[in-house]
Amino acid sequence: MARLGRSTWALGERQVAVIATSTVAGTLEAQGPLSDSFDLSLNDDRVGQDSWERAEQTMFRRAAEIACEKAAIRPNDVDLVVGGDLNAQLTSFYLGLRPLARPMLGVYSACASLCEGLAVASLAVATGFADVVLVGTSSHTSTAERQFRYPTEYGVQRPPTAQRTVTGAGAAVLARGRGPWQVTHATIGEIADFGVKSPWEMGAAMAPAAFDTLRQHLADTGRSLDDYDLVVTGDLGRVGLRILRNLLVEHGMASPAAAEERVNDCGAMIYDEHQPEVFSGGSGAACSTLVTFGHLFREMERGRLHRLLVCATGALLSQVSAQQGDTIPSISHAIAFERGD
């Protein structure tokens, strides 16, 4: 492996393989346009638990179990577990996966946690410090809303620019060598803060971070948008996606047609705009996880995508920072996948 430019790790074409993935989708997510892409679709977002937090922990644990089953491995075969969620102290990750009893690293970049986790996991595999790594994320609309905005039960009115936190969990098993999908590059993002303060404007807050990381990735690797079949951001929703596409056109990185064709967003893909209470689209740590490990990897399996860049995006606010009137810094990390042999 090698470092390219300012902030990109080149992991090698045959060094880090994704040998299995899993997805557990909430009820609204399972009713959306990607409904046939998930391993497990729930009909009860509480999953029989007595709290939303325990429900999310259960989803995370089930996603880990499914990933290990599909990879034909046991928990003892896992050298390292990397993951995160949106709850304080990463309780969905740590409490949900404590039965695994394996070495664990919790990561947090808000809704960009998937790509941070994949970067850390891939680095461990590429350097030989781990042979098998389990990595994943979770989120739940009813746990996240009361941490970052208002409890769902409060019934606050939301503007059209708001996004719905995706309910679900997903995981992947990474190992050295060849697999159905290869992780080839990881670009670590920098903080971007354009002065947005409203917690209902996540797309506007995160779009500049996605643009900065994408521009840095292309500069570091010497690639262009044409080198990817698809570039997807994590959680911009329809509002943020429009901002990102406009930024790419304004800075001469894409024509309007190319920006429309090659750049999309997981938050804009996971829901149908006519579904209730989805507003501008999806967000949450599980948003890019469900879309990537579900729909996009299946598109790679079918030969419709060969090279994919996922730029997950995270708004780094807290309930306290929002109440104190701070602006919302954001970050985006990018992971490049290629179809394996």
VENDAFEN-V145481 format. One line per field, one symbol per residue. psi: psi as a letter, one per 30 degrees, with the letter a starting at -180 (. if undefined). A space follows every 50 residues. Layout:
psi->???
//
This chain:
psi->llkkbegkkjfkfgejkjflllkjkleeefgafgfgfkekklgjffhglg leeeeeeeeeeeeeeeeeeffhlleffkfkkkllafkkgheeeeeegffe hlkkjkljhbfgfeeeeeeeeeeeeefgfkekkkkllllkefeeefefck keffhkkklffllkkkjallllkklkbkaekkjelkkkllkkjggkfkfg heeeefeeeeeeeeeeeeeefgllfffkekkklehfaeeeeeeeeeeeee ggfkleeeeeefkakefffflkffkkgfcfalalffefeeeefdeeeeee efgfkekkkjikkkjhlleeeefgglljkllkkkkkkkkl.
//
